[in-house]
Amino acid sequence: MSCTQCFQPEIECATQEQIRAWQDERLCKTVRHVYANVPYYRNLMDRKGVTPDDIRAVSDLRKLPFLTKDDLRAAYPYGLLAMPRSECVRIQSTSGTTGKRVVAFYTQHDIDLWEECCARAIMAAGGTKDDVVQVCYGYGLFTGGPGLNGGSHKVGSLTLPMSSGNTERQIQFLCDLEATILCCTPSYALYLAETIVEKGLVDRIKLKAGIFGAEAWSEEMRHDIENKLRIKAYDIYGLTEISGPGVAFECREQSGMHINEDHFIVEIINPETGEVLPDGEKGELVFTSITKEAFPLLRYRTRDICVLSRKKCSCGRTHVKMSKPMGRSDDMMIIKGVNVFPSQIETVLINKGYPANYQIIVDRVKNSDTLEIQVEMTSEMFSDNLGAVAAKEKELVNALKSMLGIYAKVNLVAPKSIVRSEGKAVRVIDNRKLY
Ligand code: DLL
């Protein structure tokens, strides 16, 4: 029973026993690899009193310590690299919690496997070599563009490496090149859809499917995109630390995303206690990558809250499914597809001499995210010279842009004008309804 829409049917539809056997063997190999080559891991494991000999099967995974974004920051930039630099061919990167970004490394082997995962996602959305795949995720450090681009090449589809932005050109290519599969964030898909409807171009496009991820989106949003563009909209999940898009993807059932278990072992934990929870319970996703050479992470805490399901899937794939992320166990926000931590904003304000009295207001206007930051001036800064205040705002806008990579509107307000809370300060007001 193998699925015709699989890129690698023998793997994607393997028996649970076969998958477990691959995982056992690859986990042992990966643990030996990092213990031998990454002093940071060796220290962590030594401190927990675990040696590679203690890890013989997936059931031993719990003996290993968790890894978090803080470890990545502590080991920045090369401290978790498990291969000689000369064997690595690429980095990709995403936001860290403060000034330091997360940097992930890839050998050619790592890139091939990652692209295969993305190829599985494209084929699960009905992609074949006859398709025209328009990739409007960002290219560059962000994993979205390069990942789907590579996946589309592996499938053999004609690939349009558009990158993000320039909506006019996106629509022109959609129409003229007759793209059949669209890859971008769901909020951009909705924006494109509305613009296409407004321009009366729905009949000119040949799209049949979209592969949308990198941020939370609701079922209502899925229906809206599907109706406006007359396509099927598929979810795709991933994170830079674990490779990028394609860690998990939706199939024709459109109910949860298959996790590529031949490459990643998944656990669900209670985010408060770290206790491993049974399938079906809601908790934080933890991944262990078992086939990567350059940047394998063991028990990496994603902070994404999900539920796993092993219910048989009608598509024929046997790999476990994760629900759409239902929230985060930290304060990371995804704004215009970019990961933003309040701590990054605070770092900029404090470096520029502002007090830590601020409020972050996130909204969605016409399907596009907006970010506004209200910042209190100190009494020394306060002035009724509007030009001077505007100059200070502009300076902060630029500093925030270089830290976050996106525009944030800044409003400098009078000292003591932001409401003080009696309990925890309410720093973030997110008016979007995402989960
Ligand atoms: O967003 C990788 C990606 C690119 C996934 C393109 C899908 C498509 P990061 O920038 O490292 O990587 O952000 C990872 O984004 O921990 C989730 O919180 C969130 N995220 C990713 N996919 C989804 C999704 C890419 N389908 C973080 N639904 C993750 C909800 C998602 N949240």
Residues whose N, C-alpha, C, O or C-beta is under 5 A from the ligand:
A	BS01	DLL	T94 T143 G144 F212 G213 A214 E215 A216 D235 I236 Y237 G238 L239 T240 E241 G244 P245 T302 D304 P325
